[in-house]
Amino acid sequence: MSQSKLFDDLSLRVREMLAATPAKDVEKNLRTLLSGFFARLDLVSREEFDAQAKVLARTREKLTALEARVAEMEKQPGR
């Protein structure tokens, strides 16, 4: 879940909970508090995570191929 979607969902739930009360300041303060909390966390977006997972998969494939080449070279006579 993206950070902005999480904030939107949380904001909606807080608004629904506080709709019957005059506590709009509570919602504003809670949103500010949570925004600050999540900003301090070292979070990445799902898109960035997926992109890095693809890079890692390609790197693993290249490493496997290089390991196979080294193994073949070590089998050659005279080495």
N, C-alpha and C positions, 0 to 999 in steps of 0.2 A: 504494500500500500504506500503510495507516495506521501511525502510529508504534508503537502498542501491538502491532499484528500483526507488525511488523518485529522488535520486541524479543522477542516470543514465539517467532517463527521462529528468530531468532538464538540465543535461550536454549536451545531444543530441540536445535539443532545442536551447541551447546557441550556440553550434557549428554550427548548421544550420543557425542561425541568423548571426553569425560572419564569415561564410565561405567566403563571398565576401570581407572581410576586413582583414587587417594584424593585427588585434587586438587579437592575441592569448593570450597575457598577461591579457587582460580583462577577458577572459574565465577562466584562471587559478586563477586570483584574486577573481572573482565572486564565483567560486567553493569553494575556501578556505573560503571566507566570509560566504557562505551558510552552509558549513560544520560546521563551528564554531557556527553559529546561531542554527542549529538543534542539535548540541551536548549539548548546554545549556538547551534545552527543555527536560522535563522529559517524553520522549516518550517510549512506549513499542512496541514490535513487535506484529503483528497480532496473531502469534502462542502463545505468552505469554498471550495475552489478552484472547484468546479462552480457554487456559488451566485454567486461573483463573476464567473464567465464569463457567466452568464445576465444579470447586471446590466450588464455591459459590452456584450453583444449588444443589449439594450434601449436602452442609451444611444446606441449607433451608429445604430440605427434612427431614434431621435428626431433625432439630428444630421443624418442624411440628409434627413429630412422638413423640418427647419428650413432646411437649405441650399436645398432645392427652393423653399420659400416665399420665401426672400430673393431667389432668382433670378427668380421670377415678379414680385415687387414691383419689382425693378430694371428689368424690361421695361416696366412701366406708364409711360405718358406723364406728363410733369410731375415726374418724380423725377430 
